[in-house]
């Protein structure tokens, strides 16, 4: 069974700092790796995604770094803001299995002003 | 969330009673999914559908059944609710091969007493 493991479980960062969340996956069946952001009382929403043939993807303050050989990827949030306080999930997607999203356990990020 | 609605938003039910949650989409997407969200576990896939009357199990399907008689509706049924099924349930929709193209509903908070 495909699994995605995420750390840390919670993270506190000062405003303007860099938030880093790490994920590791256990097999190579995933077709791409999205990150989702979830605010309290809401469903997850796509933040940024990367394919396994790309080592880095940047969108604004958010960057995914991908290490295929180590089966690891991470989310970096530059210049973290209090509005970034949310729960973040990494995930893997397998197209030939109904496009299932397999999520990591989640990281609760708190950005202090 | 645009294009996808879940009902009810909140429900309290007694152990042993049947419960049905509804997911309705207006996007005509082929794929629909039911997830449950619990602290420390992230979101775990219960069942998914890849077309009308075509469904398959996810990683935590025991105690749950689903039905999809129309493209727009995907029902999740707890045949005999147990306290371990107290959770927040999310429905999601996606198009084939759409990177990150998963839209989540706002969730149903179910409490089994």
Contacts between the chains, C-beta under 8 A, distances in Angstrom:
chain1	res1	chain2	res2	distance
A	1	B	59	6.6
A	6	B	42	7.3
A	9	B	40	7.3
A	32	B	99	5.5
A	32	B	100	7.9
A	34	B	99	7.4
A	34	B	100	4.9
A	34	B	102	7.7
A	41	B	106	7.5
A	41	B	107	7.7
A	42	B	1	8.0
A	42	B	106	6.3
A	42	B	107	7.7
A	43	B	1	5.9
A	43	B	90	5.4
A	43	B	92	7.7
A	43	B	104	3.2
A	43	B	105	5.5
A	43	B	106	5.5
A	43	B	107	5.7
A	44	B	43	7.0
A	44	B	90	7.4
A	44	B	104	5.2
A	45	B	104	7.1
A	46	B	100	4.3
A	46	B	101	7.9
A	46	B	102	6.7
A	49	B	99	5.4
A	49	B	100	4.3
A	51	B	99	7.5
A	89	B	42	5.8
A	89	B	43	6.8
A	93	B	99	7.9
A	95	B	96	7.9
A	95	B	97	6.0
A	98	B	31	6.3
A	98	B	48	5.1
A	98	B	50	5.0
A	98	B	56	6.2
A	99	B	31	5.3
A	99	B	50	7.9
A	99	B	94	5.5
A	99	B	96	6.9
A	99	B	97	7.5
A	100	B	33	7.3
A	100	B	45	5.8
A	100	B	48	6.3
A	100	B	58	7.0
A	101	B	33	7.3
A	101	B	35	7.9
A	101	B	43	7.6
A	101	B	45	7.2
A	101	B	92	7.3
A	101	B	102	6.1
A	102	B	45	7.2
A	103	B	35	7.8
A	103	B	42	4.1
A	103	B	43	4.5
A	103	B	44	7.3
A	104	B	42	5.6
A	105	B	40	6.1
A	105	B	41	6.2
A	105	B	42	4.4
A	106	B	42	4.7
